[in-house]
Amino acid sequence: MLSQERYDIILNLLKNKEIVKMKEIVDTLKISESTIRRDLSYLEEHGLLKRV
């Protein structure tokens, strides 16, 4: 899966729920937590989400 596809899926999850836990993203995308952390960092750097 391409990174842009992952970004789109993560942003859609957030659009639908507003708050999404790491486990939910792992279960949805079937990828490692480290990859998700990198994706979340990228999205946060570009102002698309806020991690808490």
N, C-alpha and C positions, 0 to 999 in steps of 0.2 A: 504494500500500500504506500502510495506517495505521501509525502509530508503534507501537501496541500489538501489531500483527501482527509487526512487525520484532523487537520485544523478545522476543516468544514464540519466534520462530525462533532468535534468537541464544542464548537461554537453553536451548533444546532442543539446539542444537549443543554447548553447553558441558556439558550433562547427559550427552550421549553420548560426548564425547571428553575432557572436562576442560580441555584446552588447544586453543584454536582460533586460527589466525593470521588476520590482517586479510584477506589475499587470499582465504582460504576463505569468509569472510563476504561479501566483495565478489562472488565468483563465485556464491554461493548466492542472495543477495538481488538481484543486478543493480542495485545502487545505488552512489552515489559514496562514496569513503572519508570525505569530510567528514561525510556523513549518518551513517555508521557510527560515526565518532568521537563525534558528538553523542549517538547512542544509547548507546554504551558509557559515556560520561560520566554520562548519566542513570541507567543501571543501576548504575554504581559508587556514585553518590551515594545511591542507595536500598539499598545493601548487598547487591545481587543478584549481583555479580561483583567480581573484583579484577583490575585491569589490571597487567601487568608489562612 
